Amino acid sequence: MVFLHLMKCAGTSIHASLQSLFDPDSFCPERFHLGVTRGEPAEDLSRYQVFSGHFDALDLPHFPAESQVFTSLRDPLDRALSHFDFWRSHDASYLEQAGLLGTLAAVEMTAMEFFNSDGGDFRNNFDNYYVRSLSGARRDGRSLEGREEEHFELAVATLGSFAHIGQTSNVDATIDWVAELSGLSPAGAARPQMNRFNSWDGNPLLHRVEPTPRTPELVALVEERLVLDRRLMAAVGL
């Protein structure tokens, strides 16, 4: 089982459910990417049965053959604004000290200013995030400009190879699919709702923020950054 955890798409909750279903020793300890770029080999992963993390298209060829790859997608506008609010909830002094200037920009800017920006962190996390992740452009920094159709088709092909594409609005259906495919009882799966808005498990680096108001002007601005992601959702029937 390979769970490709896209940010702000209920991935933390799904990972917790997987942990309730499978033995801890069956999990690959890597929770981010495999450290490979295009054409580079990865370590032998055949000793693991479950992979769950922020993987992307560049990692997929390195998982064991016949892996059942799945992910969960969220409405692109909801995902983008949730991600922005999550960044806004961070402690500014920590972000400055850690050099996380992309995230700090969300704290210091208005929503309109932020979604009008074009820094590297912004592009990779908010400008057609799904297409960038599923085409490999996000990790290796490839620009989409002038190559939008190429990356869109790569993302469509990547999703088309997945065994299951869940929806954040119905996480239970994804957990049921995992359990049944693995010959396990869906009733045995934990179904926590984790990292929901303003629920950060006591993390001192995060604080409560009010949801960003969805003004018509902001929605129109954000949607300009989601044209390819909207097409991608339509292409896979979501």
Rosetta blueprint (number, residue, H / E / L):
1 M L
2 V E
3 F E
4 L E
5 H L
6 L L
7 M L
8 K L
9 C L
10 A L
11 G H
12 T H
13 S H
14 I H
15 H H
16 A H
17 S H
18 L H
19 Q H
20 S H
21 L H
22 F L
23 D L
24 P H
25 D H
26 S H
27 F E
28 C L
29 P L
30 E L
31 R L
32 F L
33 H L
34 L L
35 G L
36 V L
37 T L
38 R L
39 G L
40 E L
41 P L
42 A L
43 E L
44 D L
45 L L
46 S L
47 R L
48 Y L
49 Q L
50 V E
51 F E
52 S E
53 G E
54 H L
55 F L
56 D L
57 A L
58 L L
59 D L
60 L H
61 P H
62 H H
63 F L
64 P L
65 A L
66 E L
67 S L
68 Q L
69 V E
70 F E
71 T E
72 S E
73 L E
74 R L
75 D L
76 P H
77 L H
78 D H
79 R H
80 A H
81 L H
82 S H
83 H H
84 F H
85 D H
86 F H
87 W H
88 R H
89 S L
90 H E
91 D L
92 A H
93 S H
94 Y H
95 L H
96 E H
97 Q H
98 A H
99 G L
100 L L
101 L H
102 G H
103 T H
104 L H
105 A H
106 A H
107 V H
108 E H
109 M L
110 T L
111 A H
112 M H
113 E H
114 F H
115 F H
116 N L
117 S L
118 D L
119 G L
120 G H
121 D H
122 F H
123 R H
124 N H
125 N H
126 F H
127 D L
128 N L
129 Y H
130 Y H
131 V H
132 R H
133 S H
134 L H
135 S H
136 G L
137 A H
138 R H
139 R H
140 D H
141 G L
142 R L
143 S L
144 L L
145 E L
146 G L
147 R L
148 E H
149 E H
150 E H
151 H H
152 F H
153 E H
154 L H
155 A H
156 V H
157 A H
158 T H
159 L H
160 G H
161 S L
162 F L
163 A L
164 H E
165 I E
166 G E
167 Q E
168 T H
169 S H
170 N H
171 V H
172 D H
173 A H
174 T H
175 I H
176 D H
177 W H
178 V H
179 A H
180 E H
181 L H
182 S L
183 G L
184 L L
185 S L
186 P H
187 A H
188 G H
189 A L
190 A L
191 R L
192 P L
193 Q L
194 M L
195 N L
196 R L
197 F L
198 N L
199 S L
200 W L
201 D L
202 G L
203 N L
204 P L
205 L L
206 L E
207 H L
208 R L
209 V L
210 E L
211 P L
212 T L
213 P L
214 R L
215 T L
216 P H
217 E H
218 L H
219 V H
220 A H
221 L H
222 V H
223 E H
224 E H
225 R L
226 L L
227 V H
228 L H
229 D H
230 R H
231 R H
232 L H
233 M H
234 A H
235 A H
236 V L
237 G L
238 L L
